[in-house]
Amino acid sequence: MENYPVEVYQNFEKAVSGSGEHFRKLLDGGYPQWAAFSNGILGDEKAVMWLLNNGYPEMGVLANGIDDEPHALQWLREHPDPFYYTFCQATKEDSFALNHLKTHFPLFYHLSVVVGKAMRLRIKRETFWYKINW
C-alpha cells in the first residue's frame, strides 16, 4: 500500500469521503484496487470480494477489519507485516497505532484519520435512531 503516486492517496481520501469524481479518477487512472478499497470501507461487500479475488487480499481484509469483522482482525494481527493491523487500529483511534503511523508513516496517519471519520459517518448513517426500515 505504500508504493503509489501521491495522487492515488489524494484521490482515495476524497473517494472514501464520498466523492464520485475521485472514485472515477482512481478507476480511470488504473488504480481499481484503491477505488474498490474506498467502496469496501463504505460497506460495499462486492468491492471487498473484488479485492479478495483480484490479487489485493490485504486491502480486502483490511476493509473488513476496519468494519470490525473478527476473522479479518485475527488475520491482520497474524499477518507478517504489522502495518495492516496498525493501520486498522489507527482508524479506530487506538493511540499506540496513531502514534506509530504519525512517526513512521505520516501519510498513512492522515489517511487513517480520514478513514476513521468516514467509518463513523457510515455507522451513524446506518444506525441512527430515526432510520426506519419498512
Steps between C-alpha positions, in 0.01 A plus 500: 500500500800728533635521145245705309514853361377764743203574269365152572489571872345841440231352277440218750456753780229680303339176374468353849346830605231449235632668184386313190730717289809382689375141501483525120854649491627191681328271251600697193854548631559126522453454874177298530629343823492840671154572363379163627672557835318832542166334422582202722560732794165662426324162529499364145546124542543448125796737505662299780442178307655660192812583703521148640455338158725730299831491681449754779418281802662734752281788389186284505570361845600845622163640388327220694725557801418869503137382512586289810458160333663264757665261252645792308641651819660167589648468150641854520652431845674191364617656171881514471485875429365678809420809294154374404385432855652828618314692229177319589536587867590860421166541320340409833697773679738261678763735643795261459413435135444869428833596657681226308355616169561865582867424569575247226229545234366858519300468178325190632440671833301760309318235296413303815337810647302555177391135487403505868283804442338338195424187705344697783279684249404170339408346835297804596320494166426127528390491863364839600176481695270668248580257217202271458506201265158393369 
